[in-house]
């Protein structure tokens, strides 16, 4: 292993450990998607929004609907994302 590669690798590892990755995993289950949207809205609006700049969002079923919507927003737009998501579930209807 070359010396420059070892230095680059050690810098990468050091920086990776200094910045934690924030992930949110959402479950499925019909109306749970609406509940999740409400919880996310509450966390972002009543807490410190910077605490909820998620690096990774993933989900199953209804949770995947919520995570797909996040694609149009940057992590710093968590307030706008949760408002859009809550409004989307509020206007959703079934027969």
C-alpha positions in Angstrom: 0.0 0.0 0.0 1.4 3.4 -1.0 2.0 6.0 1.6 -0.3 8.5 -0.1 -3.1 5.9 -0.2 -2.7 5.2 3.5 -2.9 9.0 4.3 -6.0 9.4 2.1 -7.6 6.4 3.7 -6.9 7.6 7.2 -8.3 11.1 6.4 -11.5 9.5 4.9 -12.0 7.3 8.0 -11.4 10.3 10.4 -13.9 12.5 8.5 -16.4 9.7 8.3 -16.3 9.1 12.1 -16.6 12.8 12.8 -19.9 13.2 10.8 -22.6 10.7 11.9 -25.1 9.5 9.3 -28.7 10.2 10.3 -31.2 7.7 8.9 -35.0 7.3 9.2 -36.7 4.0 8.5 -40.5 4.1 8.0 -42.8 1.1 8.3 -45.8 0.3 6.2 -49.4 -0.3 6.9 -52.0 1.8 5.2 -52.9 4.7 7.4 -49.5 4.5 9.2 -48.2 6.7 6.4 -50.4 9.5 7.6 -49.4 9.0 11.2 -45.7 9.0 10.2 -46.2 12.2 8.3 -47.7 13.8 11.5 -44.9 12.6 13.7 -42.3 13.9 11.3 -44.1 17.2 11.1 -44.2 17.5 14.9 -40.5 16.5 15.3 -39.4 19.1 12.7 -41.6 21.9 13.9 -41.5 21.5 17.6 -37.9 20.4 17.9 -34.7 21.8 16.4 -35.1 21.2 12.6 -31.4 20.7 12.2 -31.7 17.5 14.3 -33.9 16.1 11.6 -31.7 16.6 8.5 -31.8 13.0 7.6 -29.1 11.7 5.3 -31.0 8.5 4.4 -34.8 7.9 4.3 -36.1 4.5 3.6 -39.4 2.7 4.0 -41.8 -0.1 3.1 -45.3 0.2 1.7 -46.8 3.4 3.1 -43.4 4.4 4.4 -42.0 4.1 0.9 -44.6 6.6 -0.2 -43.4 9.1 2.4 -39.7 8.5 1.5 -40.4 8.9 -2.3 -41.8 12.3 -1.6 -38.5 13.3 0.1 -36.7 13.1 -3.2 -37.8 16.6 -4.2 -36.4 18.2 -1.0 -32.9 18.7 0.4 -32.2 17.7 4.0 -32.3 21.4 5.0 -35.8 21.7 3.7 -37.2 19.4 6.4 -39.9 21.9 7.4 -41.1 22.3 3.8 -41.0 18.5 3.2 -43.0 17.7 6.3 -45.6 20.4 5.5 -45.9 19.1 2.0 -46.2 15.5 3.2 -48.8 16.2 5.8 -50.8 18.2 3.3 -50.6 15.3 0.8 -52.0 12.8 3.3 -54.7 15.2 4.5 -56.0 15.5 0.9 -55.8 11.8 0.1 -59.1 9.9 -0.1 -60.1 6.3 -0.7 -63.4 4.9 -2.1 
